Amino acid sequence: MAPASVAVIALFLFELVVAAISSWWLAGEVMGLKEWIGGAMIIAASLFSGHLESPAADGPESGTAPGA
């Protein structure tokens, strides 16, 4: 995984934390069970998608010659 993609994932996950804290602080919102489950699913999906690799980037279709 490239360092830039790790930074993007971390930024998006930090956005969730800031949104939850600011909604509690500014509007008095309280997260229920459904919100916690939804947040956990978003985090899991973000971490999972960060570990996926495109097979085309490693194969001969990527446009680079072997050993180049």
C-alpha distance (Angstrom), angle and dihedral (degrees) to the residues before:
residue distance angle dihedral
M1 . . .
A2 3.80 . .
P3 3.82 118.9 .
A4 3.81 90.8 -121.0
S5 3.80 92.2 57.5
V6 3.81 90.4 49.9
A7 3.80 89.8 53.1
V8 3.80 91.8 49.5
I9 3.80 92.6 49.7
A10 3.81 90.8 48.3
L11 3.81 90.7 49.5
F12 3.80 92.7 50.7
L13 3.80 92.0 47.5
F14 3.81 90.9 48.3
E15 3.81 87.8 53.3
L16 3.81 89.2 61.5
V17 3.78 91.6 53.0
V18 3.82 92.9 48.3
A19 3.81 91.1 47.9
A20 3.80 92.8 51.1
I21 3.81 93.5 47.0
S22 3.80 94.6 44.9
S23 3.82 92.8 48.2
W24 3.80 89.3 52.1
W25 3.80 93.2 45.2
L26 3.81 99.7 41.1
A27 3.80 102.8 32.8
G28 3.79 104.5 19.9
E29 3.81 91.4 -118.6
V30 3.78 117.1 166.9
M31 3.80 120.9 -154.8
G32 3.78 114.4 -125.4
L33 3.77 129.6 -161.3
K34 3.81 93.5 -83.7
E35 3.81 91.8 53.5
W36 3.81 92.5 49.2
I37 3.80 90.9 49.2
G38 3.81 91.0 47.4
G39 3.79 91.5 49.3
A40 3.79 91.1 49.2
M41 3.80 90.3 50.5
I42 3.81 91.3 50.9
I43 3.80 91.5 49.6
A44 3.81 92.0 46.9
A45 3.81 91.4 49.2
S46 3.81 91.5 48.9
L47 3.78 92.9 50.4
F48 3.80 91.6 44.5
S49 3.79 93.8 49.8
G50 3.79 90.1 49.3
H51 3.79 89.9 60.7
L52 3.79 95.6 50.1
E53 3.77 115.4 101.6
S54 3.76 127.7 -160.8
P55 3.81 109.7 -117.7
A56 3.82 90.3 -152.4
A57 3.81 90.7 64.9
D58 3.81 91.2 63.7
G59 3.80 100.2 38.7
P60 3.79 133.3 80.4
E61 3.82 90.3 -95.4
S62 3.79 89.7 72.3
G63 3.82 91.5 84.4
T64 3.79 98.0 -115.4
A65 3.76 123.6 113.5
P66 3.80 118.2 -123.4
G67 3.77 111.8 -95.0
A68 3.80 92.9 15.7
